[in-house]
Amino acid sequence: MTRLVPTGGMPVDSWTLPAILEAEEVRPDDISLVKIDVEGYEFTLMPQLGPWLAERQVPVCVAFHRRQLDQGWFRGYANVTERIEARLPNGEPLGQVTALPELPA
């Protein structure tokens, strides 16, 4: 959207995932999966959100663009899978990380 605004950006309202869940009265253990694809802003979002999700054992799938994600953001998950789906002409990866808690037997 920054290409559409002459100043290079515009203010928008935003909410944290914990605030959304609280407002909607949803408990983290009621969540089946969180899918995150924020077009390159994973590196801004995931340092805080990744550990929060892992602490609550919420399954997550995160798309990444240009850089691979820090595996430390997924510490605490039983199963973390990284898949590179394509590479840009300069070799930068595009893919996703799926992190799942230990599933009950």
C-alpha positions as CSV (number, residue, x, y, z in Angstrom):
1,M,0.0,0.0,0.0
2,T,2.9,2.4,0.5
3,R,3.1,2.7,-3.3
4,L,-0.4,4.1,-3.4
5,V,0.2,6.8,-0.8
6,P,2.4,9.8,-1.9
7,T,3.9,10.1,1.6
8,G,5.0,6.4,1.6
9,G,2.5,5.3,4.2
10,M,-0.6,6.0,6.2
11,P,-1.7,5.3,9.8
12,V,-3.9,2.3,10.3
13,D,-5.5,0.8,13.4
14,S,-3.9,-2.3,14.7
15,W,-4.5,-4.8,17.5
16,T,-2.4,-7.5,19.2
17,L,-3.5,-11.1,19.0
18,P,-3.9,-11.2,22.8
19,A,-6.2,-8.1,22.7
20,I,-8.3,-9.6,19.9
21,L,-8.7,-12.9,21.7
22,E,-9.7,-11.1,24.9
23,A,-12.2,-8.9,23.1
24,E,-13.7,-11.9,21.4
25,E,-13.6,-14.0,24.6
26,V,-11.5,-16.7,22.9
27,R,-9.1,-18.8,25.0
28,P,-5.7,-19.6,23.3
29,D,-6.4,-23.4,23.9
30,D,-9.6,-23.0,21.7
31,I,-7.5,-22.0,18.7
32,S,-6.8,-24.8,16.1
33,L,-4.3,-22.9,14.0
34,V,-2.9,-19.4,13.5
35,K,-1.8,-18.6,9.9
36,I,0.5,-15.6,9.5
37,D,1.4,-14.1,6.1
38,V,2.2,-10.5,6.5
39,E,4.3,-9.9,3.4
40,G,7.8,-9.5,4.9
41,Y,6.8,-8.2,8.3
42,E,7.3,-11.6,10.0
43,F,10.6,-10.3,11.3
44,T,8.8,-7.5,13.2
45,L,5.9,-9.6,14.4
46,M,7.4,-13.0,15.3
47,P,9.9,-12.1,18.0
48,Q,7.1,-11.3,20.3
49,L,4.2,-13.3,18.9
50,G,6.2,-16.5,18.3
51,P,7.1,-17.1,22.0
52,W,3.6,-16.1,23.1
53,L,2.0,-18.7,20.8
54,A,4.6,-21.3,21.8
55,E,4.0,-20.8,25.5
56,R,0.3,-21.4,24.9
57,Q,1.0,-24.3,22.4
58,V,-1.0,-22.7,19.7
59,P,-0.3,-24.4,16.3
60,V,1.1,-21.8,13.8
61,C,2.0,-21.6,10.2
62,V,4.1,-18.6,9.2
63,A,5.0,-17.6,5.6
64,F,8.4,-16.0,5.2
65,H,9.8,-13.7,2.5
66,R,13.4,-13.1,1.7
67,R,14.9,-14.4,4.9
68,Q,14.4,-17.6,6.8
69,L,12.8,-17.3,10.2
70,D,14.7,-17.5,13.5
71,Q,14.1,-21.0,14.9
72,G,14.3,-19.6,18.4
73,W,10.9,-18.0,17.9
74,F,9.5,-21.6,17.8
75,R,11.3,-22.9,20.9
76,G,8.8,-24.9,23.0
77,Y,7.1,-26.6,20.1
78,A,7.4,-30.4,19.6
79,N,7.5,-30.3,15.8
80,V,8.9,-27.5,13.7
81,T,9.0,-27.9,9.9
82,E,10.5,-25.4,7.6
83,R,9.8,-25.6,3.9
84,I,11.4,-23.4,1.2
85,E,8.9,-23.2,-1.6
86,A,10.8,-21.1,-4.1
87,R,13.8,-18.8,-4.4
88,L,13.9,-15.3,-5.8
89,P,16.3,-14.6,-8.7
90,N,18.9,-13.4,-6.1
91,G,18.6,-16.7,-4.2
92,E,16.5,-15.3,-1.3
93,P,14.0,-17.9,0.0
94,L,10.2,-17.9,0.1
95,G,8.5,-20.5,2.2
96,Q,6.8,-21.3,5.5
97,V,7.4,-22.6,8.9
98,T,4.8,-24.8,10.6
99,A,5.1,-25.3,14.4
100,L,2.9,-27.8,16.2
101,P,2.7,-28.7,19.9
102,E,3.1,-32.2,21.1
103,L,-0.2,-33.9,20.1
104,P,-2.0,-35.9,22.7
105,A,-1.7,-39.7,22.4
